[in-house]
Amino acid sequence: MDWEAHIERWSRTAVRLLDIRHYRAEHGTVPYHYAAHTNFFLITTHGEARVSISGKVYQTRSPYILHGGADSELSIVPLDQDFACYLILYTAECASPEDWESFQMTYAFAPYAVLPV
């Protein structure tokens, strides 16, 4: 992925936050399967899980950030009771087809540091 181009697209695109959801394994609220109708970030804040976005599987250990585009299939399997995450749903008003494609990409990374959500 060309991160510089991706960051540049984010800087010129209007984004609307739709919802922020918090899930914890100990409360039994983690959705095993979720059909995303909008773009999303999944941010793991505690524990480990196996996360699948449209068939691509990630083994996560907090902190971890995953991105999926609209119409992605998301499944989360916590690997311990300490698992917790946030699901952040958003839409992007893209100016071009290239920009739109950039917001549909699936990617994941472990950040160096996490700001409090």
C-alpha positions in Angstrom: 0.0 0.0 0.0 1.2 3.5 -0.8 0.7 5.0 2.7 1.6 8.6 1.6 -1.1 8.6 -1.1 -3.6 7.0 1.3 -2.9 9.7 3.9 -3.3 12.4 1.3 -6.7 11.0 0.3 -7.8 11.1 4.0 -6.7 14.7 4.2 -9.0 15.9 1.4 -12.0 13.7 2.1 -15.0 14.6 4.3 -15.7 11.9 6.7 -18.9 11.5 8.8 -18.8 9.5 12.0 -21.9 7.3 12.3 -21.5 5.3 15.4 -18.9 4.1 18.0 -19.6 0.7 19.7 -17.7 -0.9 22.6 -17.6 -4.6 23.0 -16.2 -6.8 25.8 -15.8 -10.6 25.8 -16.5 -10.8 29.5 -20.0 -9.3 28.9 -20.7 -11.6 26.0 -21.3 -8.6 23.6 -18.6 -9.3 21.0 -20.4 -9.9 17.6 -19.2 -13.1 16.1 -20.5 -12.0 12.7 -21.2 -8.5 11.4 -22.2 -7.4 7.9 -20.8 -3.9 7.6 -22.9 -1.5 5.5 -20.4 1.3 6.0 -16.7 1.7 6.3 -15.3 0.9 9.7 -12.3 0.7 12.0 -12.0 -2.0 14.6 -9.7 -1.0 17.4 -8.7 -3.7 19.9 -7.9 -2.3 23.3 -7.5 -5.5 25.5 -6.6 -9.1 24.9 -6.3 -11.2 21.8 -8.7 -12.3 19.1 -8.9 -13.8 15.6 -10.5 -11.3 13.3 -11.7 -12.0 9.8 -12.6 -9.2 7.3 -14.1 -10.6 4.1 -12.2 -13.8 4.5 -8.8 -12.3 5.4 -7.8 -13.5 8.9 -5.8 -11.5 11.4 -4.4 -12.6 14.7 -4.7 -9.5 16.9 -3.0 -8.6 20.1 -3.9 -5.3 21.6 -3.4 -2.6 20.6 -4.3 -3.3 17.0 -6.3 -1.4 14.4 -8.1 -2.9 11.4 -10.0 -1.2 8.6 -12.7 -2.5 6.4 -14.8 -1.0 3.6 -18.5 -1.0 3.2 -20.1 -4.4 2.5 -17.3 -6.2 4.3 -18.0 -9.3 6.4 -16.5 -9.0 9.8 -16.2 -11.8 12.4 -14.4 -11.6 15.8 -13.4 -14.6 17.9 -12.0 -13.5 21.3 -9.1 -15.8 22.4 -9.6 -14.8 26.1 -12.1 -13.2 28.4 -10.0 -10.0 28.7 -10.7 -9.1 25.0 -12.3 -5.6 24.3 -12.6 -3.5 21.2 -14.3 -0.5 19.6 -16.1 -0.6 16.3 -16.1 2.8 14.7 -18.5 3.2 11.7 -18.1 6.1 9.2 -18.9 7.2 5.7 -16.6 9.1 3.4 -17.6 11.6 0.7 -15.0 10.8 -2.0 -14.3 13.1 -4.9 -13.1 10.4 -7.3 -13.3 6.7 -7.9 -9.7 6.3 -6.9 -10.4 8.0 -3.5 -13.5 5.7 -3.1 -11.4 2.6 -3.7 -8.9 3.7 -1.1 -11.6 3.8 1.5 -12.8 0.3 0.6 -9.4 -1.3 1.2 -8.9 -3.8 4.1 -5.7 -3.3 6.1 -4.4 -3.8 9.6 -1.5 -2.7 11.8 -0.2 -2.5 15.3 0.3 1.2 16.2 3.3 2.4 18.1 1.1 4.2 20.6 -2.7 4.5 21.0 -4.5 7.6 22.0 -7.4 7.1 24.4 -10.7 6.4 22.6 
